[in-house]
Amino acid sequence: MSLSPTQRRYLRSLAHDLSPVILLGNKGATEAVAKELALALDHHELVKVKLSGGDREEREAQIGFLIDGTGAEAVQQIGHVVVLFRRNEQDPKLALPR
């Protein structure tokens, strides 16, 4: 599912007050982190992730790994924080604008 610009703007406004749910450590993005993120996305649908240190390419690789591992979509990235969204088909929690 691809998000429209209106939907992205709406999700960014919702994510503004959120605290990071997943914090990546020195090991970065691993399979265990991807599984935990998948559980968080099932429960919340919209999740902030604080990435571990490193340069821009390393952060982009971590985001790519997490997106591929969970099927989520990146809503926004600012510095070391990325906001991810994945619709829970069985029990949707957020009503997206069209």
N, CA, C and O atoms as CSV, one atom per row, in Angstrom:
chain,resi,resn,atom,element,x,y,z
A,1,MET,N,N,0.841,-1.174,0.000
A,1,MET,CA,C,0.000,0.000,0.000
A,1,MET,C,C,0.883,1.233,0.000
A,1,MET,O,O,1.770,1.376,0.842
A,2,SER,N,N,0.638,2.105,-0.934
A,2,SER,CA,C,1.406,3.337,-1.007
A,2,SER,C,C,0.572,4.467,-0.403
A,2,SER,O,O,-0.628,4.575,-0.656
A,3,LEU,N,N,1.216,5.290,0.383
A,3,LEU,CA,C,0.527,6.384,1.050
A,3,LEU,C,C,0.498,7.621,0.161
A,3,LEU,O,O,1.484,7.943,-0.501
A,4,SER,N,N,-0.628,8.303,0.152
A,4,SER,CA,C,-0.748,9.550,-0.598
A,4,SER,C,C,-0.086,10.665,0.226
A,4,SER,O,O,0.147,10.493,1.423
A,5,PRO,N,N,0.213,11.793,-0.400
A,5,PRO,CA,C,0.796,12.914,0.361
A,5,PRO,C,C,-0.109,13.385,1.502
A,5,PRO,O,O,0.386,13.774,2.560
A,6,THR,N,N,-1.412,13.354,1.302
A,6,THR,CA,C,-2.345,13.752,2.366
A,6,THR,C,C,-2.263,12.793,3.546
A,6,THR,O,O,-2.273,13.214,4.702
A,7,GLN,N,N,-2.182,11.504,3.246
A,7,GLN,CA,C,-2.074,10.498,4.304
A,7,GLN,C,C,-0.754,10.628,5.045
A,7,GLN,O,O,-0.723,10.506,6.269
A,8,ARG,N,N,0.336,10.874,4.327
A,8,ARG,CA,C,1.639,11.078,4.973
A,8,ARG,C,C,1.602,12.277,5.911
A,8,ARG,O,O,2.110,12.210,7.030
A,9,ARG,N,N,1.010,13.356,5.463
A,9,ARG,CA,C,0.908,14.567,6.282
A,9,ARG,C,C,0.106,14.279,7.550
A,9,ARG,O,O,0.480,14.715,8.638
A,10,TYR,N,N,-0.995,13.543,7.407
A,10,TYR,CA,C,-1.817,13.185,8.555
A,10,TYR,C,C,-1.036,12.310,9.541
A,10,TYR,O,O,-1.088,12.539,10.750
A,11,LEU,N,N,-0.317,11.313,9.028
A,11,LEU,CA,C,0.464,10.423,9.892
A,11,LEU,C,C,1.610,11.173,10.568
A,11,LEU,O,O,1.926,10.894,11.725
A,12,ARG,N,N,2.232,12.113,9.871
A,12,ARG,CA,C,3.291,12.918,10.490
A,12,ARG,C,C,2.732,13.728,11.654
A,12,ARG,O,O,3.391,13.873,12.684
A,13,SER,N,N,1.526,14.253,11.496
A,13,SER,CA,C,0.924,15.029,12.584
A,13,SER,C,C,0.626,14.140,13.786
A,13,SER,O,O,0.786,14.574,14.927
A,14,LEU,N,N,0.194,12.900,13.547
A,14,LEU,CA,C,-0.060,11.972,14.646
A,14,LEU,C,C,1.235,11.544,15.335
A,14,LEU,O,O,1.259,11.343,16.550
A,15,ALA,N,N,2.301,11.407,14.566
A,15,ALA,CA,C,3.570,10.915,15.104
A,15,ALA,C,C,4.331,11.980,15.878
A,15,ALA,O,O,5.268,11.661,16.609
A,16,HIS,N,N,3.947,13.218,15.730
A,16,HIS,CA,C,4.689,14.315,16.364
A,16,HIS,C,C,4.849,14.116,17.872
A,16,HIS,O,O,5.933,14.350,18.407
A,17,ASP,N,N,3.799,13.691,18.560
A,17,ASP,CA,C,3.834,13.551,20.015
A,17,ASP,C,C,4.278,12.175,20.487
A,17,ASP,O,O,4.383,11.948,21.692
A,18,LEU,N,N,4.542,11.256,19.572
A,18,LEU,CA,C,4.948,9.905,19.966
A,18,LEU,C,C,6.390,9.877,20.455
A,18,LEU,O,O,7.229,10.663,20.017
A,19,SER,N,N,6.655,8.957,21.370
A,19,SER,CA,C,8.028,8.674,21.786
A,19,SER,C,C,8.509,7.449,21.019
A,19,SER,O,O,7.696,6.609,20.633
A,20,PRO,N,N,9.813,7.331,20.790
A,20,PRO,CA,C,10.311,6.140,20.097
A,20,PRO,C,C,9.976,4.864,20.869
A,20,PRO,O,O,10.195,4.776,22.077
A,21,VAL,N,N,9.442,3.880,20.149
A,21,VAL,CA,C,9.078,2.587,20.740
A,21,VAL,C,C,10.252,1.625,20.643
A,21,VAL,O,O,10.472,0.813,21.543
A,22,ILE,N,N,10.999,1.714,19.563
A,22,ILE,CA,C,12.147,0.844,19.312
A,22,ILE,C,C,13.406,1.704,19.307
A,22,ILE,O,O,13.476,2.713,18.605
A,23,LEU,N,N,14.394,1.298,20.089
A,23,LEU,CA,C,15.685,1.986,20.132
A,23,LEU,C,C,16.754,1.010,19.665
A,23,LEU,O,O,16.945,-0.043,20.274
A,24,LEU,N,N,17.447,1.350,18.596
A,24,LEU,CA,C,18.498,0.478,18.082
A,24,LEU,C,C,19.800,0.747,18.817
A,24,LEU,O,O,20.161,1.901,19.048
A,25,GLY,N,N,20.509,-0.320,19.185
A,25,GLY,CA,C,21.770,-0.198,19.895
A,25,GLY,C,C,22.956,-0.307,18.961
A,25,GLY,O,O,22.856,-0.014,17.770
A,26,ASN,N,N,24.070,-0.728,19.508
A,26,ASN,CA,C,25.312,-0.831,18.733
A,26,ASN,C,C,25.222,-1.849,17.607
A,26,ASN,O,O,25.860,-1.676,16.569
A,27,LYS,N,N,24.442,-2.905,17.794
A,27,LYS,CA,C,24.328,-3.937,16.756
A,27,LYS,C,C,23.464,-3.493,15.591
A,27,LYS,O,O,23.477,-4.131,14.538
A,28,GLY,N,N,22.715,-2.415,15.756
A,28,GLY,CA,C,21.874,-1.911,14.667
A,28,GLY,C,C,20.629,-2.751,14.486
A,28,GLY,O,O,20.100,-3.317,15.443
A,29,ALA,N,N,20.168,-2.828,13.257
A,29,ALA,CA,C,18.948,-3.566,12.939
A,29,ALA,C,C,19.271,-5.052,12.772
A,29,ALA,O,O,20.087,-5.431,11.931
A,30,THR,N,N,18.626,-5.875,13.577
A,30,THR,CA,C,18.810,-7.328,13.511
A,30,THR,C,C,17.453,-7.989,13.306
A,30,THR,O,O,16.420,-7.319,13.322
A,31,GLU,N,N,17.460,-9.300,13.114
A,31,GLU,CA,C,16.209,-10.044,12.956
A,31,GLU,C,C,15.329,-9.902,14.190
A,31,GLU,O,O,14.112,-9.768,14.065
A,32,ALA,N,N,15.923,-9.930,15.377
A,32,ALA,CA,C,15.156,-9.801,16.615
A,32,ALA,C,C,14.475,-8.430,16.689
A,32,ALA,O,O,13.331,-8.324,17.131
A,33,VAL,N,N,15.172,-7.403,16.261
A,33,VAL,CA,C,14.595,-6.057,16.261
A,33,VAL,C,C,13.448,-5.986,15.258
A,33,VAL,O,O,12.418,-5.373,15.538
A,34,ALA,N,N,13.618,-6.608,14.095
A,34,ALA,CA,C,12.569,-6.607,13.080
A,34,ALA,C,C,11.318,-7.324,13.594
A,34,ALA,O,O,10.199,-6.880,13.335
A,35,LYS,N,N,11.501,-8.424,14.318
A,35,LYS,CA,C,10.351,-9.139,14.887
A,35,LYS,C,C,9.642,-8.290,15.932
A,35,LYS,O,O,8.413,-8.238,15.968
A,36,GLU,N,N,10.417,-7.625,16.782
A,36,GLU,CA,C,9.832,-6.763,17.813
A,36,GLU,C,C,9.111,-5.584,17.170
A,36,GLU,O,O,8.041,-5.183,17.629
A,37,LEU,N,N,9.686,-5.036,16.125
A,37,LEU,CA,C,9.049,-3.939,15.401
A,37,LEU,C,C,7.750,-4.407,14.755
A,37,LEU,O,O,6.762,-3.672,14.759
A,38,ALA,N,N,7.736,-5.606,14.204
A,38,ALA,CA,C,6.512,-6.145,13.608
A,38,ALA,C,C,5.399,-6.252,14.647
A,38,ALA,O,O,4.243,-5.941,14.359
A,39,LEU,N,N,5.750,-6.691,15.853
A,39,LEU,CA,C,4.755,-6.762,16.927
A,39,LEU,C,C,4.249,-5.372,17.306
A,39,LEU,O,O,3.053,-5.181,17.525
A,40,ALA,N,N,5.157,-4.410,17.381
A,40,ALA,CA,C,4.766,-3.037,17.718
A,40,ALA,C,C,3.870,-2.446,16.631
A,40,ALA,O,O,2.912,-1.735,16.933
A,41,LEU,N,N,4.180,-2.740,15.369
A,41,LEU,CA,C,3.349,-2.247,14.269
A,41,LEU,C,C,1.972,-2.891,14.284
A,41,LEU,O,O,0.979,-2.232,13.976
A,42,ASP,N,N,1.898,-4.167,14.637
A,42,ASP,CA,C,0.598,-4.832,14.749
A,42,ASP,C,C,-0.254,-4.165,15.824
A,42,ASP,O,O,-1.467,-4.019,15.672
A,43,HIS,N,N,0.388,-3.772,16.893
A,43,HIS,CA,C,-0.344,-3.188,18.016
A,43,HIS,C,C,-0.670,-1.713,17.801
A,43,HIS,O,O,-1.783,-1.279,18.099
A,44,HIS,N,N,0.297,-0.927,17.280
A,44,HIS,CA,C,0.138,0.531,17.195
A,44,HIS,C,C,-0.127,1.062,15.787
A,44,HIS,O,O,-0.762,2.107,15.645
A,45,GLU,N,N,0.328,0.392,14.768
A,45,GLU,CA,C,0.289,0.794,13.355
A,45,GLU,C,C,1.267,1.923,13.026
A,45,GLU,O,O,1.854,1.916,11.944
A,46,LEU,N,N,1.455,2.869,13.904
A,46,LEU,CA,C,2.363,3.993,13.678
A,46,LEU,C,C,3.406,3.987,14.783
A,46,LEU,O,O,3.067,4.102,15.961
A,47,VAL,N,N,4.693,3.850,14.403
A,47,VAL,CA,C,5.753,3.652,15.382
A,47,VAL,C,C,6.946,4.532,15.043
A,47,VAL,O,O,7.316,4.680,13.878
A,48,LYS,N,N,7.541,5.112,16.077
A,48,LYS,CA,C,8.802,5.835,15.925
A,48,LYS,C,C,9.940,4.899,16.308
A,48,LYS,O,O,9.849,4.155,17.284
A,49,VAL,N,N,11.015,4.949,15.522
A,49,VAL,CA,C,12.204,4.141,15.778
A,49,VAL,C,C,13.395,5.080,15.853
A,49,VAL,O,O,13.611,5.891,14.953
A,50,LYS,N,N,14.176,4.969,16.936
A,50,LYS,CA,C,15.406,5.748,17.063
A,50,LYS,C,C,16.553,4.872,16.586
A,50,LYS,O,O,16.817,3.811,17.153
A,51,LEU,N,N,17.226,5.321,15.547
A,51,LEU,CA,C,18.300,4.551,14.924
A,51,LEU,C,C,19.601,4.725,15.700
A,51,LEU,O,O,19.803,5.719,16.398
A,52,SER,N,N,20.476,3.734,15.560
A,52,SER,CA,C,21.784,3.833,16.206
A,52,SER,C,C,22.637,4.834,15.454
A,52,SER,O,O,22.295,5.250,14.347
A,53,GLY,N,N,23.737,5.213,16.056
A,53,GLY,CA,C,24.635,6.181,15.451
A,53,GLY,C,C,25.186,5.696,14.127
A,53,GLY,O,O,24.852,4.606,13.663
A,54,GLY,N,N,25.999,6.481,13.548
A,54,GLY,CA,C,26.579,6.113,12.266
A,54,GLY,C,C,26.287,7.188,11.244
A,54,GLY,O,O,25.609,8.176,11.524
A,55,ASP,N,N,26.814,6.974,10.054
A,55,ASP,CA,C,26.612,7.962,9.010
A,55,ASP,C,C,25.265,7.741,8.313
A,55,ASP,O,O,24.525,6.813,8.638
A,56,ARG,N,N,24.979,8.588,7.378
A,56,ARG,CA,C,23.691,8.563,6.683
A,56,ARG,C,C,23.450,7.245,5.949
A,56,ARG,O,O,22.336,6.722,5.972
A,57,GLU,N,N,24.475,6.708,5.304
A,57,GLU,CA,C,24.323,5.460,4.560
A,57,GLU,C,C,23.981,4.303,5.495
A,57,GLU,O,O,23.176,3.438,5.149
A,58,GLU,N,N,24.585,4.288,6.666
A,58,GLU,CA,C,24.304,3.235,7.645
A,58,GLU,C,C,22.866,3.334,8.140
A,58,GLU,O,O,22.190,2.316,8.292
A,59,ARG,N,N,22.398,4.541,8.389
A,59,ARG,CA,C,21.009,4.727,8.826
A,59,ARG,C,C,20.037,4.322,7.723
A,59,ARG,O,O,19.015,3.695,8.003
A,60,GLU,N,N,20.339,4.668,6.488
A,60,GLU,CA,C,19.484,4.278,5.360
A,60,GLU,C,C,19.427,2.760,5.224
A,60,GLU,O,O,18.374,2.202,4.916
A,61,ALA,N,N,20.558,2.092,5.452
A,61,ALA,CA,C,20.584,0.628,5.394
A,61,ALA,C,C,19.731,0.033,6.512
A,61,ALA,O,O,19.024,-0.950,6.294
A,62,GLN,N,N,19.792,0.620,7.706
A,62,GLN,CA,C,18.971,0.138,8.815
A,62,GLN,C,C,17.486,0.310,8.510
A,62,GLN,O,O,16.688,-0.588,8.778
A,63,ILE,N,N,17.117,1.453,7.954
A,63,ILE,CA,C,15.718,1.699,7.604
A,63,ILE,C,C,15.261,0.707,6.543
A,63,ILE,O,O,14.172,0.142,6.645
A,64,GLY,N,N,16.086,0.494,5.530
A,64,GLY,CA,C,15.744,-0.461,4.480
A,64,GLY,C,C,15.551,-1.861,5.023
A,64,GLY,O,O,14.628,-2.565,4.614
A,65,PHE,N,N,16.412,-2.272,5.939
A,65,PHE,CA,C,16.300,-3.599,6.552
A,65,PHE,C,C,14.997,-3.725,7.332
A,65,PHE,O,O,14.305,-4.739,7.235
A,66,LEU,N,N,14.664,-2.698,8.102
A,66,LEU,CA,C,13.435,-2.738,8.906
A,66,LEU,C,C,12.187,-2.729,8.026
A,66,LEU,O,O,11.219,-3.430,8.319
A,67,ILE,N,N,12.203,-1.946,6.959
A,67,ILE,CA,C,11.057,-1.898,6.053
A,67,ILE,C,C,10.882,-3.230,5.340
A,67,ILE,O,O,9.766,-3.737,5.231
A,68,ASP,N,N,11.986,-3.801,4.854
A,68,ASP,CA,C,11.913,-5.098,4.175
A,68,ASP,C,C,11.471,-6.206,5.124
A,68,ASP,O,O,10.726,-7.105,4.731
A,69,GLY,N,N,11.928,-6.143,6.371
A,69,GLY,CA,C,11.615,-7.185,7.337
A,69,GLY,C,C,10.210,-7.131,7.889
A,69,GLY,O,O,9.704,-8.134,8.392
A,70,THR,N,N,9.558,-5.957,7.804
A,70,THR,CA,C,8.235,-5.815,8.411
A,70,THR,C,C,7.131,-5.492,7.411
A,70,THR,O,O,5.952,-5.655,7.725
A,71,GLY,N,N,7.485,-5.044,6.230
A,71,GLY,CA,C,6.474,-4.641,5.261
A,71,GLY,C,C,5.887,-3.271,5.569
A,71,GLY,O,O,4.826,-2.918,5.056
A,72,ALA,N,N,6.571,-2.504,6.403
A,72,ALA,CA,C,6.097,-1.176,6.779
A,72,ALA,C,C,6.477,-0.164,5.709
A,72,ALA,O,O,7.205,-0.466,4.764
A,73,GLU,N,N,5.965,1.031,5.886
A,73,GLU,CA,C,6.280,2.124,4.977
A,73,GLU,C,C,6.817,3.297,5.788
A,73,GLU,O,O,6.266,3.640,6.834
A,74,ALA,N,N,7.884,3.906,5.305
A,74,ALA,CA,C,8.467,5.049,6.000
A,74,ALA,C,C,7.594,6.274,5.758
A,74,ALA,O,O,7.271,6.610,4.619
A,75,VAL,N,N,7.220,6.935,6.848
A,75,VAL,CA,C,6.403,8.135,6.768
A,75,VAL,C,C,7.297,9.364,6.794
A,75,VAL,O,O,7.080,10.316,6.043
A,76,GLN,N,N,8.310,9.341,7.666
A,76,GLN,CA,C,9.162,10.513,7.851
A,76,GLN,C,C,10.467,10.082,8.498
A,76,GLN,O,O,10.497,9.150,9.301
A,77,GLN,N,N,11.542,10.767,8.141
A,77,GLN,CA,C,12.817,10.568,8.818
A,77,GLN,C,C,13.406,11.935,9.116
A,77,GLN,O,O,13.554,12.782,8.235
A,78,ILE,N,N,13.738,12.121,10.386
A,78,ILE,CA,C,14.422,13.346,10.804
A,78,ILE,C,C,15.611,12.915,11.649
A,78,ILE,O,O,15.445,12.407,12.758
A,79,GLY,N,N,16.801,13.119,11.121
A,79,GLY,CA,C,18.015,12.746,11.838
A,79,GLY,C,C,18.058,11.259,12.120
A,79,GLY,O,O,18.050,10.443,11.199
A,80,HIS,N,N,18.104,10.906,13.400
A,80,HIS,CA,C,18.219,9.514,13.812
A,80,HIS,C,C,16.871,8.890,14.148
A,80,HIS,O,O,16.826,7.794,14.706
A,81,VAL,N,N,15.784,9.558,13.824
A,81,VAL,CA,C,14.449,9.048,14.149
A,81,VAL,C,C,13.658,8.862,12.856
A,81,VAL,O,O,13.601,9.759,12.014
A,82,VAL,N,N,13.047,7.682,12.713
A,82,VAL,CA,C,12.207,7.390,11.557
A,82,VAL,C,C,10.829,6.970,12.057
A,82,VAL,O,O,10.709,6.289,13.076
A,83,VAL,N,N,9.803,7.380,11.338
A,83,VAL,CA,C,8.426,7.006,11.651
A,83,VAL,C,C,7.984,5.992,10.608
A,83,VAL,O,O,8.068,6.248,9.407
A,84,LEU,N,N,7.511,4.834,11.072
A,84,LEU,CA,C,7.060,3.764,10.190
A,84,LEU,C,C,5.580,3.501,10.404
A,84,LEU,O,O,5.069,3.637,11.515
A,85,PHE,N,N,4.888,3.118,9.321
A,85,PHE,CA,C,3.467,2.815,9.378
A,85,PHE,C,C,3.202,1.510,8.646
A,85,PHE,O,O,3.746,1.260,7.570
A,86,ARG,N,N,2.353,0.682,9.251
A,86,ARG,CA,C,1.857,-0.526,8.585
A,86,ARG,C,C,0.437,-0.755,9.067
A,86,ARG,O,O,0.192,-0.860,10.269
A,87,ARG,N,N,-0.495,-0.831,8.135
A,87,ARG,CA,C,-1.909,-1.043,8.445
A,87,ARG,C,C,-2.113,-2.437,9.033
A,87,ARG,O,O,-1.599,-3.420,8.500
A,88,ASN,N,N,-2.863,-2.521,10.130
A,88,ASN,CA,C,-3.275,-3.796,10.720
A,88,ASN,C,C,-4.598,-4.151,10.069
A,88,ASN,O,O,-5.626,-3.554,10.388
A,89,GLU,N,N,-4.587,-5.124,9.155
A,89,GLU,CA,C,-5.770,-5.467,8.369
A,89,GLU,C,C,-6.897,-6.050,9.217
A,89,GLU,O,O,-8.068,-5.804,8.925
A,90,GLN,N,N,-6.572,-6.820,10.267
A,90,GLN,CA,C,-7.600,-7.438,11.103
A,90,GLN,C,C,-8.264,-6.424,12.035
A,90,GLN,O,O,-9.474,-6.490,12.251
A,91,ASP,N,N,-7.500,-5.501,12.582
A,91,ASP,CA,C,-8.022,-4.549,13.566
A,91,ASP,C,C,-7.407,-3.168,13.338
A,91,ASP,O,O,-6.539,-2.751,14.105
A,92,PRO,N,N,-7.848,-2.442,12.283
A,92,PRO,CA,C,-7.262,-1.133,12.016
A,92,PRO,C,C,-7.548,-0.147,13.145
A,92,PRO,O,O,-8.666,-0.070,13.654
A,93,LYS,N,N,-6.523,0.597,13.522
A,93,LYS,CA,C,-6.648,1.529,14.633
A,93,LYS,C,C,-6.703,2.981,14.168
A,93,LYS,O,O,-7.300,3.826,14.834
A,94,LEU,N,N,-6.088,3.266,13.038
A,94,LEU,CA,C,-6.044,4.636,12.515
A,94,LEU,C,C,-6.886,4.736,11.252
A,94,LEU,O,O,-6.761,3.916,10.343
A,95,ALA,N,N,-7.735,5.739,11.205
A,95,ALA,CA,C,-8.532,6.006,10.001
A,95,ALA,C,C,-7.770,7.016,9.157
A,95,ALA,O,O,-7.598,8.167,9.556
A,96,LEU,N,N,-7.322,6.586,8.007
A,96,LEU,CA,C,-6.558,7.463,7.128
A,96,LEU,C,C,-7.487,8.267,6.228
A,96,LEU,O,O,-8.493,7.741,5.753
A,97,PRO,N,N,-7.161,9.541,5.987
A,97,PRO,CA,C,-7.952,10.313,5.016
A,97,PRO,C,C,-7.713,9.777,3.603
A,97,PRO,O,O,-6.682,9.160,3.334
A,98,ARG,N,N,-8.624,10.003,2.748
A,98,ARG,CA,C,-8.493,9.527,1.361
A,98,ARG,C,C,-7.700,10.483,0.583
A,98,ARG,O,O,-7.472,10.271,-0.608
